[in-house]
Amino acid sequence: MPANIRAGTALSLALLLILLLAGCSGKPPVLSRVLGRVIYVHDSAANTSTETLGVYLVASDPDGIENLSAFYVINDAAELFWKVDSSSWVTATAEGESWIGTSSLSMPGASGVPPGEYRVVLQSKDGATVEQTFTVAAREVTAAQAKFPSAAVEAGHIRVTGVNGAYEVWAYGKDGRFDGSFPSTGPSSPVSIAAIEASSPSLASGFSFRVFAWHPDAGYGVLSGTYSSGSKPVAP
């Protein structure tokens, strides 16, 4: 799991390490886009809600994607620091772009992710780095107050209720690894199970899924599940 540290001394040491590594020789990686968003997560089986920070990057490296080693998420004002290494992040393809990232960064205890500017520092194995920023908006609704979508499998389709706009189905193989997102075309549009199964060998014999919807005006997304490609929630 990604590391999470909240201490001025630890943050200073981590930043010093990044700067030292950045002095090593090597062509820097390429960071084309950064997407950071607060996600409220509802566990349908346990009926609990938590708050996480999702950070995803469109990234590449002159020596190949396998040369990327880690990225760091830093909020200097709040003295927050996370490290996500290549063994921890997930990969996904959306709108023709390949992304790496995580949706599971969390704060100590039950505190919320603070609003403000965050830096993302992407590092290659030879120590070269590149940096971009994103902003987390202030939110009036907490995870405990948020309304979450629910899903059911009917006639070979995933039907979702409780959303006002488009949503995504996030699919996971039997090993629990994320394997792709499948957008709907509208709030009342179902997503075909056959289409999801045909997209990847790891999903062909059944999968679990969660439902994600983004609320741009409110500054957060909601993620509910986990469900099976049958019709019942999956216990954690």
Buried (B, 14 or more C-beta within 10 A) or exposed (E): EBBBBBEEEEBEEBBEEBEEBBEEEBEBBEBEEBBBBBBBBBBBEEEEBBBBBBBBBBBBBEBEEEBBBBBBBBBEEBBBBBBBBBEBBBBBEBEEEBBBBBBBBBBEEEEBBBBBBBBBBBBBBBBBBBBBEBEBEEBEBEBEEBBBBBBEBEEEBBBBEBBEEEBBBBBBBEEEEBBBBBBBEEBEEBBEBEEBBEBEEBBEEEBBBBBBBBBEEBBBBBBBBBBBBEEEBBEE
